[in-house]
Amino acid sequence: MAGEKAKPIVIDAQKLASLLRSGVGATLVIDSRSFVEYNTSHVLNSVNICCSKLVKRRLQQDKFSIAELIQPSGKMKIDVEGKQEVVLYDQCTRDPDKLTSDSFTSVLLDKLENCFHYVSLLAGRQLL
């Protein structure tokens, strides 16, 4: 239907590893888990955008841009106009269709899709 956005491509850990090994386009990996979870373990060279209510609200109100959230990390150059691949991961999302429109991951995905040409979601692990 017109006006509907395509849902993000869901990739697995093997596909992410392949993207990172190839180094083509310097894939930007965004970790949207809490700061504590990020500091415990994360994908090498990933950037943390902490999933707080304040950050979500400011994103929804367009108070700051994705580039402003990512740039301070200084880990990677952001190429908003180019063809940079972006991979987002959180605690356990496996299916973007099951995200509520108000969830932090959904809000962040929407903002990323407005800035970058290629946005993927890393399939999360299922917690028991």
C-alpha positions in Angstrom: 0.0 0.0 0.0 1.1 3.6 -0.6 2.5 5.3 2.4 3.4 2.1 4.3 7.0 1.5 5.2 8.7 -1.7 4.4 9.5 -3.6 7.6 13.2 -3.8 8.3 15.2 -6.9 7.2 15.9 -9.2 10.1 19.3 -10.7 10.1 21.0 -13.3 12.3 24.4 -13.2 14.0 26.1 -15.0 11.1 25.0 -12.4 8.6 26.2 -9.6 11.0 29.5 -11.3 11.4 29.8 -11.5 7.6 29.0 -7.8 7.2 31.6 -6.8 9.8 34.3 -9.1 8.3 33.7 -7.7 4.8 34.2 -4.2 6.0 32.4 -2.9 3.0 30.8 0.5 3.8 31.8 0.3 7.4 28.5 -1.2 8.9 27.2 0.9 11.8 26.0 -1.4 14.6 23.7 0.3 17.1 23.0 -1.4 20.5 19.8 -0.1 22.0 20.1 -2.0 25.3 20.7 -0.3 28.6 24.1 1.2 29.4 24.8 -1.6 32.0 24.0 -4.4 29.4 26.1 -2.6 26.8 29.1 -2.4 29.2 28.7 -6.0 30.2 29.0 -7.2 26.6 28.4 -5.8 23.1 29.3 -6.2 19.5 32.8 -4.8 18.8 32.7 -1.2 17.7 28.9 -0.9 18.2 27.4 2.4 19.4 25.1 2.4 22.4 21.9 4.4 22.2 20.4 3.7 25.6 16.7 2.8 25.7 15.5 5.4 28.2 12.1 7.1 28.3 13.8 10.5 28.0 15.7 9.5 24.8 12.5 7.9 23.3 10.4 11.0 24.1 13.1 13.4 22.6 13.3 11.2 19.5 9.5 11.3 19.1 9.5 15.0 19.5 12.4 15.5 17.0 14.4 17.3 19.8 17.6 15.8 18.4 18.7 13.7 15.5 20.1 10.2 15.1 23.5 11.8 14.1 23.6 13.8 17.3 23.0 10.6 19.3 25.7 8.6 17.5 28.4 11.3 16.8 29.6 11.8 20.4 30.8 8.2 20.5 33.4 9.1 18.0 33.9 5.4 17.1 32.7 5.7 13.5 32.0 8.3 10.8 28.3 8.5 10.1 27.3 8.6 6.4 23.7 9.7 6.5 23.6 10.7 2.8 25.5 7.6 1.6 24.8 3.9 1.5 25.9 3.0 4.9 24.4 -0.2 6.3 22.9 0.1 9.8 22.2 -2.9 12.1 20.1 -2.3 15.2 19.9 -4.8 18.1 18.2 -4.8 21.5 17.5 -7.3 24.2 15.4 -9.9 22.4 13.3 -8.6 19.4 12.9 -11.4 16.9 10.0 -10.1 14.8 9.6 -6.4 14.0 5.8 -7.0 13.4 5.4 -7.7 17.1 6.8 -4.3 18.2 4.3 -1.8 19.4 4.6 1.6 17.7 5.4 3.2 21.0 8.3 0.8 21.9 11.8 2.3 22.0 13.0 -0.1 19.3 10.2 0.8 17.0 10.7 4.6 17.5 14.5 4.1 16.9 13.9 2.0 13.8 11.6 4.6 12.4 14.2 7.4 12.9 17.0 5.2 11.5 15.0 4.4 8.4 14.5 8.1 7.8 18.3 8.7 7.9 19.9 5.6 6.3 19.2 3.6 3.2 19.8 0.2 4.7 18.5 -0.7 8.1 18.4 -4.2 9.5 17.4 -5.6 12.8 19.5 -8.3 14.4 17.3 -11.2 15.6 17.5 -11.3 19.4 17.8 -14.3 21.5 14.7 -15.7 23.1 14.8 -15.4 26.9 13.3 -18.2 28.8 
